[in-house]
Every structure is written in C-alpha cells, then in structure tokens.
C-alpha cells in the first residue's frame, strides 16, 4: 500500500530542492567565491553547496521511490528519517545557539516535518511487514 507519508515527504523534499537551487544561496556563496579567502576555502564552499544539492535530489528521488514501491519503504525511510532529523535539528539548534534566533537558519521548517513524515512512513511500513 502506498504511503501518504512518503508522498508528503517527497513533495516537501522537491520543494526543498527547488528552494535550494533557485532561491537560496547566492547571498552566501557568491561573496565567498568573490573574496580573497584561500582557494581551498572557496572551493570547499562550492563542494558543500553543490553536495547538498545532490543529497537533496537523492532524498527527493528516494522518497518518491518509497511511495511508488512500498516494498522499499522501510529501508529508505530508515535512512531518510535520521538524515532529516539531523539536518533539521542541527539547523534549529545551531542557529539558536549561534545567534539566539532560530530563524537565522530556517531550514528546520522543512527538515523536521520531513523527519516526522519519514518516521510515520517507517512506522506504517514496519507495521505492514510484521502483519
């Protein structure tokens, strides 16, 4: 049975990919690239930025696969849940500790719901497998 939780996680992950690629970032990485910082620092910023793009695309595809192929849902969500929880929790805590303001790094608004959705999908798929 296809899980609405996987569909919801996939939809939010697609929104995250679009927001990351088209909406966020130039104000962060362009000044780093244009700076006099060491070349290693500048290319590391690019690696991290584009690496996150790749990770987000893979996560979106996996969420959609988990929806389309419920037999893979447990394994996929077992991976996606801790990744989303880690990214969301880290953005929330790090932004708050660094500045006292959780809105400085608002990525948690997307990742924590994805963690909830992937957990619910995992729980739902696990229940189906044990029956």
ROBAPA-610140 format. One record per residue (C-alpha): x negated, y, z negated; residue number from 1. Coordinates in pm, 1 decimal. Example, Ala and Ser with C-alpha at 12.3 -4.5 7.8 and 13.67 -1.06 7.14 Angstrom:
<rs>
(r (-1230.0,-450.0,-780.0),1)
(r (-1367.0,-106.0,-714.0),2)
</rs>
This chain:
<rs>
(r (0.0,0.0,0.0),1)
(r (-134.9,340.6,96.5),2)
(r (-201.9,569.8,-198.1),3)
(r (-72.4,925.8,-209.8),4)
(r (-365.4,994.4,-444.1),5)
(r (-616.4,912.4,-170.8),6)
(r (-423.3,1126.0,73.9),7)
(r (-427.0,1418.4,-171.9),8)
(r (-799.2,1376.7,-242.1),9)
(r (-871.5,1357.8,131.1),10)
(r (-669.4,1671.2,201.2),11)
(r (-848.0,1870.2,-68.7),12)
(r (-1183.7,1738.5,49.9),13)
(r (-1109.2,1853.5,405.3),14)
(r (-1019.8,2198.4,264.8),15)
(r (-1349.7,2190.9,74.1),16)
(r (-1545.4,2112.1,390.8),17)
(r (-1376.7,2396.7,579.2),18)
(r (-1425.7,2641.1,289.9),19)
(r (-1791.2,2541.7,254.7),20)
(r (-1872.6,2558.4,625.5),21)
(r (-1674.4,2866.9,723.7),22)
(r (-1601.8,3061.2,405.9),23)
(r (-1875.4,3031.7,153.4),24)
(r (-2241.8,3069.3,150.3),25)
(r (-2379.2,3331.4,384.4),26)
(r (-2393.7,3576.1,94.8),27)
(r (-2605.0,3319.4,-88.5),28)
(r (-2830.1,3151.8,166.7),29)
(r (-2886.4,3440.3,411.5),30)
(r (-3062.3,3659.9,151.5),31)
(r (-3275.8,3361.1,52.8),32)
(r (-3374.4,3295.8,416.8),33)
(r (-3447.8,3666.0,473.6),34)
(r (-3651.4,3701.0,155.2),35)
(r (-4024.9,3683.8,100.0),36)
(r (-3982.4,3370.9,-109.7),37)
(r (-4215.1,3082.0,-45.1),38)
(r (-4126.3,2885.3,269.9),39)
(r (-4067.5,2570.8,63.8),40)
(r (-3810.8,2753.8,-148.8),41)
(r (-3634.4,2886.7,161.0),42)
(r (-3615.6,2552.4,341.0),43)
(r (-3512.6,2376.6,20.0),44)
(r (-3214.3,2611.5,4.0),45)
(r (-3124.0,2505.2,357.0),46)
(r (-3165.1,2138.4,270.6),47)
(r (-2938.9,2171.6,-33.5),48)
(r (-2676.5,2376.1,154.1),49)
(r (-2658.6,2150.0,457.8),50)
(r (-2696.6,1838.0,245.0),51)
(r (-2386.5,1939.2,51.2),52)
(r (-2205.2,1989.0,380.7),53)
(r (-2294.1,1632.6,481.4),54)
(r (-2190.1,1499.7,138.9),55)
(r (-1854.8,1678.2,156.2),56)
(r (-1785.5,1544.7,507.0),57)
(r (-1870.9,1190.0,395.7),58)
(r (-1645.9,1227.5,90.8),59)
(r (-1357.6,1350.9,308.3),60)
(r (-1400.8,1061.1,551.6),61)
(r (-1419.8,809.2,266.2),62)
(r (-1101.6,949.5,109.9),63)
(r (-921.9,913.2,440.7),64)
(r (-1056.3,558.3,484.9),65)
(r (-937.5,472.1,132.6),66)
(r (-592.4,597.1,232.7),67)
(r (-586.6,417.9,569.0),68)
(r (-744.0,93.5,440.5),69)
(r (-616.1,35.4,84.5),70)
(r (-830.9,-277.8,52.5),71)
(r (-1134.5,-45.2,30.1),72)
(r (-975.0,195.2,-216.3),73)
(r (-1125.2,52.5,-535.9),74)
(r (-1484.2,64.4,-412.6),75)
(r (-1451.3,405.1,-250.8),76)
(r (-1279.8,564.3,-548.6),77)
(r (-1523.5,403.0,-788.2),78)
(r (-1786.3,612.9,-606.6),79)
(r (-1586.0,929.7,-544.4),80)
(r (-1447.5,971.0,-896.5),81)
(r (-1781.9,1023.7,-1075.5),82)
(r (-1917.9,1240.0,-792.5),83)
(r (-1615.9,1472.6,-805.9),84)
(r (-1611.2,1476.0,-1185.1),85)
(r (-1982.5,1552.0,-1193.4),86)
(r (-1966.2,1832.1,-936.4),87)
(r (-1654.9,1987.0,-1089.7),88)
(r (-1772.1,1957.9,-1447.4),89)
(r (-2116.5,2089.2,-1363.2),90)
(r (-1978.6,2393.7,-1177.4),91)
(r (-1743.8,2475.0,-1464.9),92)
(r (-1996.4,2427.1,-1744.7),93)
(r (-2297.0,2577.0,-1565.1),94)
(r (-2105.3,2886.6,-1455.8),95)
(r (-1969.0,2937.5,-1804.5),96)
(r (-2299.8,2877.4,-1984.9),97)
(r (-2495.2,3093.8,-1739.9),98)
(r (-2258.8,3391.3,-1736.5),99)
(r (-1975.4,3329.8,-1981.7),100)
(r (-1741.5,3331.8,-1682.6),101)
(r (-1608.0,3005.6,-1534.3),102)
(r (-1501.3,3191.7,-1218.5),103)
(r (-1860.6,3259.6,-1107.3),104)
(r (-1875.3,2905.1,-967.2),105)
(r (-1508.9,2832.9,-883.1),106)
(r (-1586.4,2504.0,-706.1),107)
(r (-1448.6,2323.2,-1009.1),108)
(r (-1099.2,2428.2,-894.5),109)
(r (-1134.5,2180.4,-606.4),110)
(r (-1358.5,1910.7,-753.0),111)
(r (-1178.4,1849.1,-1081.7),112)
(r (-842.4,1784.3,-910.1),113)
(r (-1023.8,1554.9,-665.9),114)
(r (-1167.3,1371.7,-965.8),115)
(r (-816.9,1331.0,-1106.0),116)
(r (-678.4,1215.4,-770.2),117)
(r (-959.4,965.3,-711.2),118)
(r (-921.3,835.5,-1067.8),119)
(r (-547.0,789.6,-1017.7),120)
(r (-610.6,617.3,-683.2),121)
(r (-867.3,391.4,-850.5),122)
(r (-627.6,308.9,-1131.7),123)
(r (-344.6,240.4,-886.7),124)
(r (-560.1,21.3,-662.9),125)
(r (-704.2,-166.7,-960.9),126)
(r (-353.9,-240.2,-1088.5),127)
(r (-253.8,-377.0,-746.5),128)
(r (-560.4,-602.6,-732.7),129)
(r (-501.6,-751.9,-1077.7),130)
(r (-141.1,-849.6,-997.9),131)
</rs>
